[in-house]
Amino acid sequence: MLKTAITGNIGSGKTTVCRIFESLGVPVFYADTEARKLYYDEEVINAVENAFGREVFDDNRQLLRQKLADIVFHDPAALKTLNGIIHPRLILRYTNWLQQRETYPYTLHEAAIIFENGLEKSFDRIINVSCPENIRLERIKKRDNLSDNEIKSRMQWQWPDEKKNKLSDFVIVNDGSRFLIPQIIKIHKELKNEILSS
């Protein structure tokens, strides 16, 4: 089985692309979704509270995501601390998830910051979903109701597409000018053929 990462900057359309891969029978591990689940784990809650204080939780100890985001997306040290809490546990979840899907030709691990976190060597192949910043900005504003400043504060932690494209094995362009499905089917066939011919 090929462990394939699918990455792309915020607003690039990774989720849409992943849904199409899923319709082709490819299992997808959604790292952000799995990371959100971790915030219900008592051990994680305690670690986050120790690092960032009681104020990032409400009275029921439910995480106030926006409050935590406001801290970590303006402070590199805080972001590193949070990643140190979440990433080891997320990798464990991913490892367990993979073990249950060993019969598939390839799987996808969807995450925005594969390269930024130095995780590229953990995968056999990497797909980048590429989209111009101005289009991403508009998509995020519609989707998340965030201001330009809030969006740009998150974008600044992500590498530009040009850099990610060079380091990726495949690039899917999602700028509205090219159809997604033919691009995805081409990659799907190549990955399956790679396994069959090995």
N, C-alpha and C positions, 0 to 999 in steps of 0.2 A: 504493500500500500504506500502510495506517495502522500506524505504529509505536506499539504499545500496551504500556504497562507494567502489570504486575500485582504489587501490593505487599500488605503486610500484616505485622503484627508476628509475632515468633517464636511458633510454636504456633498460629497462626490457621488453618492448613490450606491454605496457598498451593499446596503440591505436589499435594494431592488435587484441588483446583480445576483446576490446570494439566493434570493427567492427563485430566480430563473434556474440557477444551478440545482436547487432543491427539486424543482419540477422535473429535472433530468435524472433524479434519483441519487443526487450527491448529498451526503450528510454534511451539515454545517454547524460548527461550534461557534456560537455568537459570544465573543469574549466580554463585550460590554454588558450583555444581558446576564451572563454568569457572574460577572463582577458585582452587579447590583444585588444579586441574590446573597452574596457574601455579607452584605451589610445587615442581614438578619441573623447572622451567626454571632453568638454571645462573645466568643473570643475576639472576633473582629471589632465588634462594638466597643469592647473594653480597650482594645489597642488604639482605635481611632479616638476614643474619648481621652485616653492618656496623652495622645499626641496633640490633639487640637482643642480639647476642652469640652465641657458639658454643653456649651452653646451651639454646637453643630447638631444637636439632637433636640427633638421636642419633648414635651412632658412625658410622653409614652416611650421615650428612647428610640423613636423613629428618626432616621437620618434626615436632616434638612439639607438636601442635595445642593441647592443653590448657595447656601451659606458655605458649605465645604468647597464648592467650586470657586466661589469668590476668593477664598483663601489660597487654594493651591494653584489657580491659574494666574496668580499675581506674585507667586513666591516659589522660585525653583527648588529651594530646600524643602519647603512644605510638600511640593509635588513629589519629590524624591522619597520623602518619608511615607507618604500615602502609598506610593508604588511599592515600597518595601513591605508594607503590610499586606497589600492585595495580591501582588504578582506571584509570590511563592504558592499561595493557596489556589490561585487561578490555574497555575501550571499543573498542580496536583489534580484539579478537576478535569483539566484537559487530558492528562495522561490516562485517567480512569475512563473518560469518554472514548478515547482512541481504542482502548483495549476491547471495548464492546463493539467496535466497528472494523475489526481487522480483515473482514472478508471483502470489503469494498476496494475497488481499484485505487481510489484516492478520496481524501476528505478535505474539507476546507476549514480553516481557522480564521474567522473574520475579526480583524482588529485594526484600529486606525494607526497605532504607533508601533508597528513591528520593527522598522529600522531605527526609530528614535530610541527604542529600548534595547537595541542590540540583540534582537531575537531572531534575526534572519538566518543564522546558522542552525536554528532549531528545526528548520523546514527544508524539504527537498526541492520545492518550487515556490515561487512567489508571484502573485498576480497583483498588479496595481490598477485601481480604478481611478482614472485620470479625468479631471474636470477643471476648467479655468476658475480662478478665484472669484471673479465677479458673479458667475452663475451659482457657485457654491454659497456665496454670501446671501443671494436672494432666496435660495432654497431654505437655508437655515432660518432666515428671518420669518418666512412663511410657516415653517415647521415648528420652531421652538419659541417664537415670539421674543427673541433676544435683540438687544440693540447692536449697532455696528461695532461699538467698542467692546461689548461682551464677546461677540463672535471673534473679533480680531485678537482678543486676549487669549482665546483658545487656539486660534490658528497659528499663533506665533511659536507654539511648541512643536509644530509639525513641519517636517521638511517639505520643500517645494516639490511639485510633481516632476520637474525636470530631473531632479536628483533621484527620486524614487523610481522613475521610469527606467533610468540607466541601470539600476541595480536589480530590477525585476526581470523575471523570465518571460512574463506576458504583461501586456498593457491593454486594458479595456478603456476606450474613450467614451465618456458619457457626457457629452456636451450638447446633446440635442440634435446634432447634425448627422450622426451615424446610428444605425440601428444596433441595439444591444444584442439581440438574440443571435444573429449570425456570428458576431465576435465571440460570444460565449460558447456556442456550439463548436466552433473551430478549436478553441482551447480544450473543451471537453473531450473532443476526439483525439487531440494530440496527447493529452494526459492518459487517456485509456490505452492508446496505442503504445505509449512508452512502457506501460506495465506489461502489456501483452507480448511485446518484443524483448522484454528483459529476461 
